[in-house]
Amino acid sequence: MGMNNSDSKTADTDSLDDAILAVLARADVKTLSAPEIAHAIAAENDWHGLLVPIRRSAVALAQAGRLVIYRKGKPADPNDFRGVYRLGLPRHD
């Protein structure tokens, strides 16, 4: 049984989610910007095309409680944020 288009998109989304979480887990800082994550994931210099998919994945991961979206240093509502943002793993203080 072959993969249909929606299966392929789900696999791509899952691998991007995993890549984002892996980059955050090995970062020396608590948060990273989307371009920083894109640079870490992208092959060569093809990172610009990852910015929108990273934002979509970040929203889904934040809604699932797997990462936190920060805006101006404070956690932002994943359903309603604009502008510059950073991503970090949830803290377990």
C-alpha positions in Angstrom: 0.0 0.0 0.0 1.5 3.3 -1.1 1.5 6.6 0.8 -1.1 9.1 -0.4 -0.4 12.8 -0.4 -1.8 13.4 3.1 0.3 10.6 4.5 3.4 12.2 3.0 2.5 15.6 4.5 2.0 14.0 8.0 5.4 12.3 7.7 7.0 15.6 6.7 5.4 17.4 9.5 6.4 14.7 12.1 10.0 14.8 10.9 10.1 18.7 11.1 8.5 18.5 14.6 11.2 16.0 15.6 14.0 18.2 14.0 12.8 21.3 15.8 12.7 19.5 19.2 16.1 18.0 18.6 17.7 21.4 17.8 16.1 22.9 20.9 17.3 20.0 23.0 20.9 20.3 22.0 21.0 24.2 22.1 23.3 25.9 24.5 20.7 28.6 25.1 17.1 28.4 26.4 15.4 29.7 23.3 16.1 30.0 19.6 14.6 32.0 16.8 13.0 30.4 13.8 15.9 31.4 11.5 18.4 29.9 14.0 16.4 26.6 13.9 16.1 26.8 10.1 19.8 27.2 9.8 20.4 24.2 12.0 18.0 22.0 10.0 18.5 23.1 6.4 20.9 21.6 4.0 23.3 24.2 2.6 21.7 27.7 2.4 18.1 26.6 1.7 16.7 27.7 5.1 14.3 30.5 4.0 11.7 28.0 2.8 11.6 26.5 6.3 10.4 29.6 8.1 6.6 29.2 7.5 6.7 25.4 8.1 8.6 25.9 11.3 6.0 28.4 12.5 3.2 26.0 11.7 5.0 23.1 13.5 5.8 25.4 16.4 2.1 26.3 16.9 1.1 22.6 16.8 3.8 21.7 19.2 3.0 24.5 21.6 -0.7 23.5 21.5 0.4 20.0 22.4 2.6 21.3 25.3 5.8 20.1 23.7 7.4 23.5 23.3 6.8 27.2 24.3 6.5 30.1 22.0 8.0 33.3 23.5 7.3 36.8 22.4 9.2 39.6 24.1 10.6 37.1 26.6 7.2 35.9 27.8 5.2 32.8 26.8 2.8 33.7 24.0 -0.6 32.2 23.1 0.2 29.9 20.2 -3.2 30.7 18.6 -2.6 34.5 18.6 0.9 35.9 18.3 2.6 38.1 15.8 6.0 39.4 14.9 9.4 38.2 16.2 9.2 35.1 18.3 11.5 32.5 19.9 11.0 28.8 20.7 12.0 26.9 23.8 11.4 23.6 25.5 8.9 23.7 28.4 10.7 24.2 31.7 10.2 21.7 34.5 11.3 23.8 37.4 
